[in-house]
C-alpha cells in the first residue's frame, strides 16, 4: 500500500512533500505431511522478517523570493532554470556595467541600437526589451508604460548578488515577465573599510569610484558613488553618468531585520544612431543624421524592508518602495527630412508594497 501526501506553498514559499511506503509482510505458512505413514512431520520454516518501512522526504524551493527573508536553497533543488551570480563572480568577471555582465550568461543579449555603448537594450530569451521583469531589493524598476528598464542606472559595484530566472514567471512576478525575471540584491556592510579608485582610457574617458562600509554589530552601512565621463567613440556619443547607492540595515534580534536602500542616478548621453554598411565602411565615427539627438535619464529609487522569523521554519517579510523617473529624449534621424524629429519629456512616480509569508514546514 502506498500513501502520498503533498502540500503546495505560495510564491516565495516552499513546496514540501513526502511519501511513506508501508509494506505489509506476507506470512507464508507451509505444512508438509510426511509421505510415509507414521513419519514425523518436518518442522515449519520460520516466517520471513518484516520489511523495513521506507520513508522518503523531499523539500524544494519554488523560485527566488521577492524579499530576502527566506532560507537559501541549493540550485539543484529549484524546479526552474536559475543562475546565481555572486559578489566574487561579479568582481572576477571584469565587467564594467550590469549589461556587460549579463551578456556572459546563456540566453541574454545586449544590443546598442542607440550607438553610445552605454544606454543598451537588454534581451532575454528573444523578448527584446520588454519581456523581463527586473527587481531591485524586491521592488520592480521597470518603466510602467512599456516595461523597459535602464540597467545602466544601477551601479554594478553596489550589487551583492544577481539571480536570473529563465522562463515565464508571470504568475509569481507579475506581468512583463514572459522571458523571465532578474533579482538584484544590494550589498551590506559586512565589515568595515573604504576605497577610492580612479581610471582613465581612450576617447578622454575618465572614471572615479568611492566606497565606504561599516558594521557595528546591531547595524551595518554600505555606500558607494561612481562618476564617469567620455567623449565617446563616435560623433555625438559623449556624455556622463553619475550613480550613488547606500543601504542601512539594523538587526533587531529574533531573526528580525530592518533595512533601507537608496539609489540615485543620472545619465546624459548623445545618441549617434545606427549606420548603414556603406556608411560604416566609409567612416565608422560619423553621425550624419543624429548630430543633435540625446537621451537624458534620472532615477531615484528608495526601498524599505522588514523581515521577521516566525518559529522554526516560517518567516514574514514586508517591502515598500518609491521611485521617481524622468526622461528627456530628442530624436531626429533619417526620416526627419520627411516627417520631422520629435522631442519627448516624460516623468513618472511609482509606489508599491509587497507582503510575503513563507511557510517551510515539511509534512
N, C-alpha and C positions, 0 to 999 in steps of 0.2 A: 504494500500500500504506500502511495506517495502523497505527501501533503505539501503544498507550496503556499506560502504567504508572501504578499508583496504590498508595499506602500510607496506612493509617489509623493515627492515634495514639490514646492513651488520654485520659481526662479530664484537662484541664489541658494537654494537648499540642497538637499541630497536625496538620492534615491537609494533606498536600502531594502534589501530583501534577503531571506534565507530559505533554504529548503531543508526539510527534515525527512529523511528516508527511514521509515520504520519497516523492518523486515520481521516477518512472523516465522519463526523457525518451524520447520516441518519435523515432526517426531514420527519416525518410521519404526514401527514395531513389527518385527518378523518372528514368527514362531515356526520352527521346522520340527516336524514329528519324525521320529525315527522310522526308517523304512522297515526295520525289523521289529516284530512284536517283542515287547519286554525290554527293548533297548532304552536307556535313559535319554531324555530329550536334551539336546545341546543347550548351552547357556545362551540367553538372548544378548545381542550386541547392544552396547550402551548407546543412548540417544546422542545424536551429534550435538556439539556445543552450540549455544545460541549465537547467531551472527551479531557482531557489534553494531551499535547504532552509528549511522553516518550522518554527520551534521555539516552542512555547507553554509557559510556566511559570506556575503559579498557587500561591499559598500563603495559607491562611486559618487562623484560629483557631476551634476548635470552640465554646468558650464561655469565659466568665470563669473563671480558675483559682481553685482553692480557696486557694492560697498565692501570695503576691506575689513569685514568683521566675521569672516568665515575661516575655518581651518583650511590651510592649503592641502591640495590633493595631488597625488602623482599624476603626471600627464597620461601615463598608460592606462589609468583608470577613468579618464574623462571620455565619454562617448561622443566626441567631436574632434575635428581637426584643429588643434590648438597649438600655437607656437608661443613660447615664453622667451623673451629676450631680457636677460638680467643686466644689472648695472655693470658687472665685469665684462659681459659681452658687448655692451654699448661702448665702453672705453676701448676695448680691443678691436673694434670694427674699423676705426679710422674715419668713420662718417662724420661730416661736419654738421649735417642737418638731419631732421627726422625723416624727410623724404628720402635722402640718400641711404639711410639705414634700412628703411622699409624695402627698397629695391633689392636688397640682398636676400629677401625671403621669396619662397615659391609663390606664384600666383599674384605677386604685387608688381605693379608697373607705374612709373612716374614719367610723365611727358611734359615737355616745356613748350607749350603752344604759345605762350606769351613772349618768350625769347630772351628773358633776362637771367635765367638759370637760378632763380630764387622762388618766384611765385609759380610753382609747378603744380600740376593737377595729379591727383592720385587715382589709380585704377586697381581694384581688387577683383580678381576672377572675371575680368571683362566688363565690369559695371563702371563705366567711365565717369568718375567724379561725383556720382550721386547715389551709389548703392551701398555705401559703407557708413555705418554709424560709429562715431568716434566719441569716446568718453574720457574726460579728464577728471580723475579722482571721483568717478562715479557720476559725473554730470556731463550731458551731451554738449559738444561745442560746434555742432553742425549749424549752418545757416537755416533758420526755419522756413525760408522762402523756397530754396531749391536743394537743400540738404548738402550743399557744398561745404568744404572745410578748408581753412587756410592753415595748413600744417606748419608753414614757416613761422607762424606766430608763437609756436610752442618751442621753447628752448630745449634742445636735446640734453644739455648739461643738467637741467632740472629734473630729469626723469630717472626714477629708480628701477622701473620695470615696465615692460610693454607686453601685452597679451593680445594675440591675433587669433580670432575665432573665424574660420572659414565656413561658408555655407549660410543659408538663410537662417537668421535668428530673430525674425520679426516678432514671434510670439513672446520672446524674452526681452529683447532690446528695443522694441517699438519699430515703427515704420522707418523706411530708408535703410534697412539692414539686409537687403536681398543678397548682397555679396558676402556679408559678414559684419563683424564688429571688432573694434580695436579699443582696448582699455589702456590708458596712460596713467601711471601712478607716479606722483612726485616724490622726491627724496625727503628724508627726515634727518635731523641732526643726531646721527648715531654716536658720533664722537665730538670732539672739539678741535677746530682748526680754521684755517683761512688760506686763500690762494689768490694770486694776481698773475695774469698771463697777458701777453701781447704778441701779435703776429702781423706779418706783412707779406705781400706777394705781388704777382703780376697785376697789371691794369690798375695800379695805385690802390690795391686792396689792403685795407687796414682793419684790424680787429683787436678788441680789448675785452677781457673777461675778468670778473672779480667774483669771489665767493667766500662765504663765512658760514660756519655751522658750529653748534654747541649743544651739549647735552648736560643738564644739571640734575639728573635723577628723575624728578617728577615731571620735567618738561624738556622739550627739545626745540631747536630753531635751526632752519636752513634757509639761506638767502643767496641768490646769485643774480648777477647782472651781465648783460652781453651787448656790446655795441660793435657794429661793423659797417664799413663804407667802401664803395668801389666805383671806379669809372666804367666798369663793365667791359665785356669782351666784344661788344658791338656798339654801334651808334645808338644812343637813347636807351642803353641798358644800365646806366648808372643809377645809384641810389644808396639808401642807408636803411639799416634795420636795428631797432633797439628793443630789448626784451628784459624784463625784470620779473623774477619769481621769488616768492617767500612762502614758507609754511611754518606754522607754530602749533605744537601739539602738547597736550597735558595728559599724563597717565593719572587717572582718578582712583585707581585701585579696584580690586574685584573685577578685573577684566574690563574696566571702563576707560574710554579714551575720548577726548575732545580735541578736534583738530580744525585749524583754519588755514586755507590755502588761497593765495592771490597770484594772478599773472596779469601783467600789463605790457602790451606790445604795440609797436608802431612800425609799419613798413611803408616805404616811399620809394618806388622804383619806376623807371621808364619802361615802356612796352614796345620794343622794336618790331614785333610781329614776325611772321614767317616769310621765308624767301623761296622762290622757285628754284629748280635745279640750275637753270641758266644763271640766275642772279647769284646763287651760291658759288658757282664756279667763277663768276666774274669778280665778285668781292663779297666775301662772307661777313664783313664787318658793317655793311651798309644797312640803312633802314629807310628806303626810299618813300614809303607810303605811311610810315608811322613815326615821323620825327617828333611829333608833339604828344603822342599818346603816353598815358601813365595810369597806374593804379596805386592809390593810397589806401592803406588799411590800418584801422586801430581797433584793438580789442582789450577790454578789461573784464576779467573773469574771477569771481570770488566764490569759494565753496566753504561751507562749514559742515562738519561731520561729527556725529556722536555714535559710539558703539558700546555695547554692554553685553557681557555674558549672562546667560540665563540658565543656571545649573551647569551640569557637566558637559552637555553636548548641544545646547541651544544658545542662540545669540540674537540680539536685536540691533538694528542699525538705522540711523536717520541721516538724511542728507538734504541740504538746501543750497541753491546756487543763484547767483545773479550775474548776468552777462550783458555788457554794452558793446555794440559793434557799429562802426562807421566805415563807409567805403565811398571813395570818390574815384570815378573812372572816366577817362576821356578816350574815345575810340574813333579813329578816322578810317584808315585802311584803304584798300584798293577801290572799294565801292563809293568812297567819298565824292568822287567826281560826279557820280550819277545820283546818289541818294543822300549825300552829306554825312558827316560824322554825328556822333551823339555824346552828350555828357550826362552822367547819372550820379546822383548823390543819394545814398541810402543810409538809414540809421535804424537800428533795431535794439530793443531791450527785451531780454528773455529772462524769466524767473521760473523756478520749478523746485520740486521737492520729491524725495524718494523715501519710502519706508520699506524695510526689509526684515523679515523674520526667518531665521534659519533653524531648522529642527533636524538634528542629526542622529536621532535615536534609531537603533537597529532593532527590528522586530525579532 
